[in-house]
Amino acid sequence: MTDQNTGGHVPVLLGRVLELLAPALTGPSPVVVDANLGLGGHAEAILAAHPNVHLIGIDRDPFAIEHSTARLAPYAARTTIVRAVSSELEEVLADSGHPVIDGALFDLGVSSPQLDEADRGFAYSYDAPLDMRMDRDQELTAADVVNTYAPRDLARVLRDFGEERFAARIAERVAKERAIEPITSTKRLADLVREAIPAATRRTGGNPAKRTFQALRIEVNAELAALDAALPASLDALAVGGRVVVLSYHSLEDRLTKQVLAARTRETGPPGLPVPLEAHQPRFRHLTRGAELPDDDELARNPRAASARLRAAERIRQG
Ligand SMILES: C[S@@+](CC[C@H](N)C(=O)[O-])C[C@H]1O[C@@H](n2cnc3c(N)ncnc32)[C@H](O)[C@@H]1O
């Protein structure tokens, strides 16, 4: 596999993803949805391992669509590639003629090219316009959030989506600076964040801009709202025996995934019923105990896997 094919993105926990999905893909014509197609790394491996699988790949980034379409060309007869936001999953499945699926994969967040192409403005390590849109046809950019949100709302974004304890100080500093001149570059924002937090904290815990950049990216792309719609939609679409695998890269995504799967894997009846009713039995069971992490070998090969957390579940009942 050349780097041009992979786009420099190494699929995370690939062996485990394949192992977890495999038992659901033994039928004559299984359907898998990859809700974060990206460069098509996981998708290509699924298609190669399962000659009967039809794969529906979704991504909101036109670059990802173009790249994965070329990469998956050998499998074109059994792939449907759709540029969409994952929250549109139900419609995408209906339009594809496959409303019922056997497998679903979520490999959340950004891809390596999105991070590495400086001008996309995701990274504090490059100086670039404050953009951070996965889909550049969308209007809202990180610069809009930074320059137009009321300080209270900006602080909320930094706190809720970045778990930034100095959110209010950063928002105040940003508001003061933008009154003089709009903040349009990643470097200027990263410098402001560094200046806004206490000197003692600056020396610990990596780049102080990390949490602010994560928060802005989640806000700009409404990432948690998309997951909150897409993951339940994928569970609803799974046939009995169907499986979902979710790879998340920060605690907010993982927490949401854990909550959605926990709600589906527990009994729904009132406590204390002498005989549990069939209608109250869980429709899903966990396939992972807690969240699984990449091992040291994988981290040595792919440092970007470091924050990955994998959870998976299987549909065990209809209804
Ligand atoms: C980590 S990458 C996926 C990499 C892929 N599994 C591979 O092996 O090449 C995540 C991809 O999901 C896309 N993405 C993130 N959130 C999305 C959403 N809500 N809807 C559609 N695509 C989304 C991003 O544009 C990015 O291409």
The ligand as an ORCA input file, in Angstrom:
! r2SCAN-3c Opt
* xyz 0 1
  C     -10.691      9.358     11.597
  S     -11.261      9.713      9.999
  C     -11.759      8.162      9.358
  C     -10.618      7.370      8.789
  C     -11.014      6.070      8.113
  N     -11.610      5.123      9.031
  C      -9.841      5.450      7.413
  O      -9.411      4.347      7.808
  O      -9.325      6.040      6.450
  C     -12.784     10.490     10.314
  C     -13.536     10.949      9.088
  O     -14.890     11.188      9.494
  C     -15.379     12.334      8.856
  N     -16.422     12.842      9.726
  C     -16.305     13.301     10.993
  N     -17.501     13.610     11.497
  C     -18.417     13.323     10.527
  C     -19.832     13.394     10.451
  N     -20.561     13.821     11.494
  N     -20.437     13.024      9.322
  C     -19.715     12.560      8.257
  N     -18.378     12.471      8.261
  C     -17.737     12.842      9.387
  C     -14.184     13.245      8.711
  O     -14.381     14.120      7.597
  C     -13.044     12.235      8.477
  O     -12.808     12.050      7.109
*
